[in-house]
Amino acid sequence: MQKIKSLMARQGLKSPQESIADLSPVEDFRIPSKEEMREMREQPIDPQAEQEIINSIQEVYYSNDSFDMVQHELEKLPPELNLQELEEYRDKLKRQQAAVSKKVADLILEKQPSYVKELERVTSLQTNLQLAAVICTNARRQLSVSKEDFTEASLGLLANQRRRHLLTGLLKSLRTIKTLQRTDVRLSEMLEEEDYPGAIQLCLECQKAASTFKHYSCISELNSKLQDTLEQIEEQLDVALSKTCKHFDVSHYTRVQLAYTLLEKTQTAMDQLHMHFTQAIHNTVFQVVLGYVELCAGNADTKFQKMQYKDLCTHITQDSYVPCLSDLCKALWEVMLSYHRTMQWHEEDDKEEAPPTTDEAGAADTEEAVVDHSYVKKKLEHGLTRIWQEVQLKVKAYLLGTDMSNFKYDDFIVVLDVISRLMQVGEEFCGSKSELLQESIKRQSVNYFKNYHRTRLEELRMFLENETWELCPVKSNFNIAQLHEFKFMGQSRSPSVSPSRQVLSSQDQEVLSLFQHFSQEGNPFERHIDNKDEETEDVLASNGYESDELEKCVYQDYDSDSDVPDELKQDYVDEQTGDVPLKSASRETLRSRKKSDYSLNKGSNAPILTNTTLNVIRLVGKYIQMMNILKPIAFDVIHCVSQLFDYYLYAVYTFFGRNDMPAPSLCVPGGQGGREAGPARPAAPFCWYESSGPGLISSRLRTTLNRIQESLIQMESLGEGSSSVHGGPGEDRKEKVPSPHLSQLVVLTASETLYGLAQRVVATESLVFLAEQFEFLQSHLDTMMPTAKKPFLQQFYSQTVSTASELRKPIYWVVAAKALDYEQMLLLMAGVKWDIREIMSQHNVYVDVLLKEFEEFNKRLGDVSRHVRVPLPVSNVLWEHCIRLANRTLVEGYGNVKKCSNEGRALMQLDFQQFLMKLEKLTDMRPIPDKDFVETYIKAYYLTENDMEQFIKNHREYSMKQLANLVNVCLGSHINKKARQKLLAAIDDIDRPKR
């Protein structure tokens, strides 16, 4: 190893890195020494062998310039060195080195001329460079002189200019800092001017400027101050936002929303807004109620201010209840109107939004704005229900805080009107059905209405017991729409539209436009109360029981017929159907019909009614008005309306139609007012009519009267003292009314007045008129009735209202039974000899007596009609009753005959024909009632045995006594005893089911 290193040192060899680093572009190669040249010459000169030696050199020696051949060869040494191998390998390397050196030397010798030539050029270049260095030195010396003379002065100017520019910027910064220090003054001014967007914009700009100059030490304190100012602005902005809850101002709200937009807190503002609305509702109602409570208390006791709102409502007095409710609804309306206008503002703001931009920054802003608008829209929509719920809760607490059962009707109607209008507002506000308000007002209304209705029924009983049943004069065109209680149904209505539908349609139109009508000014509750005040002068100031007021406000110009409908000016109007007769009707027929209507007074077409009837109609109007306002209790109201009619009907029947005549006496029914004086007469006509003739009271009317008595009438079973014990459960008795008693002033026993016929006509026909008004109101009541309860209304009309006219039969029958002396006629007929042997040409005296009775009856009926119009249906019923009773009296007289011949039967026919001929001149009734009843009985005298048996089976309208008389008198001499017993047994079989 030492030999190799010494060889390398002797030859001056270096590593490739050192060789390359030592080389320079002009450095010459080392010239081999003489010894090396000699060694090269001693080596063989075979070029091929030389080339092979060069080729045997490893490729790694040519790899790169940084190759370290010495290190390479040392690393190749084996662990155990062999001298011989090393010497052999060294010789090989020397041969390779010699070959390479020889090759290099040959190349150098070959390039020697070029080298010399190039060396000369290098020498020339060196000389030129030395000259250039001298020139540069001179140029620099000259430039130094120029610098001293010209450049330094100019550059000094530039440096001064730069320094001036820097100082100017510094001055500007200092002025900006000074402005920032004084910004709080301007911000305070802008806040006082409510220029919130400008204040926020200024504050944000100041913060941005402060961040620009944050390298100044004085700015850090300013930054903190600006942040505090911004927070103060947000607090004032929140206060400004709360002001919009009571009084919405477009410009004010626009500034507030723009300010929140600059703060990028639009969603937060919406959350705060809903909190403020909730708080505004609470504060508003509390302050309104507190003001009235303190006003009524008469002192400023602080204990009220510490009360909860619900407890505070219980201190409202009855006098201040309605004004407080009105002010409460007005204040709540302002809050809801502000919310409604807030929603409108946001809807319009969404429409005015600019179209989205195409650049990325604009697209991002647009997307963020869409998110904000969507959030605001949903929040506002959800807030509608929440706000209305809060309003309902506050009003509900107010409604239930006071017992309204003892309120005046006028005040309660105003309460219902206000709550109804409030529910209309709620429906338009958020589409709510206001279940809370309906529940609370229904509870109060049912409580109030039960108490009110009970009082009205007691008043109705009092008026009925004091009613003298005198005619109340009204105009011929009177209808219930003229009464103030029915003004809500409208004076003029299209015939094709029902009254209720017109009222509802007008209400709907008003409801749909409440917020439009009062968006800028006014208040729906204020207008509503004003209207009620105007109406109170004629309606609500009256309790409905002053007939003088009615005559003043409804029946003025009584003599004038300018407003009488054309159909009432016709020659004749059928009072049962309302139809005008056809033109083909003869004048005589019309004249006869007019003659039959016993009407000699001036107001011939005026309805027959009493003050009590008007009271009932007024009450019905008030009830329906209450029902219109508060539909949830519609069924309760209609049920009470039906009780008014039921009680009136029952009273009329009890006074004038009850059959209290014990046989054999014939007494005035229901003799509560005046009792029958004088001796009683046989009641044969009544017995015949009741038992064998058509029933006076139909099964439907009887069922109705029984129902009314069981459900409405409080029966006094054991007298006044024990009525509360034996009258049923207490709650049930509260809903019942004692049966009314006829006034002592009403006399029903005088024959000159046909036993109170005028009072009977007024009572009965006023009931019929009342039923007609109920028929007129049926469509309106039907629209208000809940669907599930409509069968009740239909049943009421079909089984109660429609039976009013049926009371004519039992009421007027009492008059008919006493108007003629049927007993005298029976006595006269009993004195006639019927077993004559020759045909008579002259009728019997009893016929003339009976006809004279009818003439007297006709005269008395005319006298009555001079005081009270007797309508055609009434006169027809009276005549029908009298004729039927007379005919049945004839049959009874014929049935009392002991002996009768064929000539006697002919005399019976002669008497009856004479009676019919004279009777037809007195009345226009055709056909004569029960004419066949008499003729069939007379003709039965001619029947054979077989025909008689069939006659008995087919004619059950005759009594057993009358049929037996036919068998005994007519067939007695022609049939044997067995046949007679057979026919009598058939009569007994017919009569047995009746017993």
Helices and strands as residue ranges (DSSP letters): H 2-11, H 16-22, H 34-42, H 47-55, G 59-62, H 69-76, H 83-110, H 112-146, I 147-151, H 152-181, H 183-192, H 196-212, H 219-243, H 250-263, H 266-297, H 309-313, H 318-351, H 360-400, H 409-430, H 435-466, G 480-482, G 484-489, H 499-512, H 514-517, H 524-536, H 547-553, G 566-569, H 587-596, H 611-629, G 631-633, H 634-652, I 653-657, H 684-691, H 699-711, E 713-714, H 723-726, H 730-734, E 737-738, H 757-784, G 787-789, H 790-799, G 801-807, H 808-819, H 822-830, H 845-865, H 872-895, H 902-922, H 931-939, G 940-942, H 945-954, H 960-965, I 966-970, H 977-991, G 992-994
